[in-house]
C-alpha cells in the first residue's frame, strides 16, 4: 500500500484544518519545501499537495509552492485546490504536478472534467471525493451536493478514472481513526478501483487496518505533524 503524506497550504505555509474548518487552522511550518524535502529524504515517493487558498478562491493560488517542491525534490506530486479552468489545469502541470486532483469541479461541471479526461488521459488525474454522511461535499468542504459517494465513483469509473481518494470530513484532522466502514463499503462496490483512504489516520495501526480492507493507498497528514507517526515508519 502506498503511503502519501499531505501538505496543505494557506498563505504559502504548511497547515492543517480540523473537519475542513478554515477557522480551525494550525500552522506547522512556514516553509513547505522543508517539509517536502524531509519526506523525500526519508524515502517517501509521493506527495499530496492541497492549495486551500485556491479551494476557497476558486482558482489555483499557491502554484509557486508546487513549483518549488517539484524543482527541488523527486516526489511524484498530485496537486489540488481551485482547479476550475483549463488555464488552471495547465498551470498545475507546467508547475510540476504529475496528477491534478479534481473534486468540486467533477460534481459541478462534469462535462468540462470529462473533456479534460478525454484530452489529457485519465491517468493524469486523481479524483477526490470529500464525503459528509454519504454525500459529496464541495467548495473546500463548504457546500454539500445531492450526489452520493457511490453514484460519484460509478460515474467516473465509466469515464476511465482509475485513482480515487475519499475523505470523510467528520474524521479529518481529528486523529480519531479513519472511516473503515465507509471505505470497506466502497471497496466492495468497486473491487478493481485504486482506492486511497484519507482522513482520521492517527497511528500505524490505522494504516495496517486500511491495508487489511484493501486500500491501495493512504493519505496521512496531521498524525505526522503531531508526532503520532514518524516519517521513517512510513517507508
Number of C-alpha atoms within 10 A of each C-alpha: 14 16 19 25 23 26 26 23 26 19 12 19 18 24 23 25 18 19 18 20 15 17 8 11 15 13 14 17 16 15 13 22 21 13 19 25 17 14 22 19 14 14 14 22 18 21 23 21 27 23 28 26 21 22 23 17 14 19 18 25 22 22 22 13 19 24 18 15 25 19 12 12 17 15 22 19 23 25 30 28 29 28 26 22 15 12 11 19 23 13 16 25 18 13 19 20 27 20 21 24 26 23 28 27 19 20 18 14 11 14 12 14 21 17 11 16 18 11 9 10 13 20 14 19 23 22 25 24 25 27 23 20 14 14 19 28 26 22 20 22 19 12 11 15 15 10 14 16 20 15 11 16 22 13 13 20 16 9 13 14 22 19 20 23 23 25 23 25 23 19 21 24 24 18 18 15 18 24 22 15 9 16 23 17 12 18 17 12 13 15 12 10 19 16 21 25 27 27 28 27 29 23 18 15 11 18 22 12 14 24 16 12 15 18 25 20 21 24 23 26 25 26 21 17 20 12 11 14 18 14 19 11 8 18 12
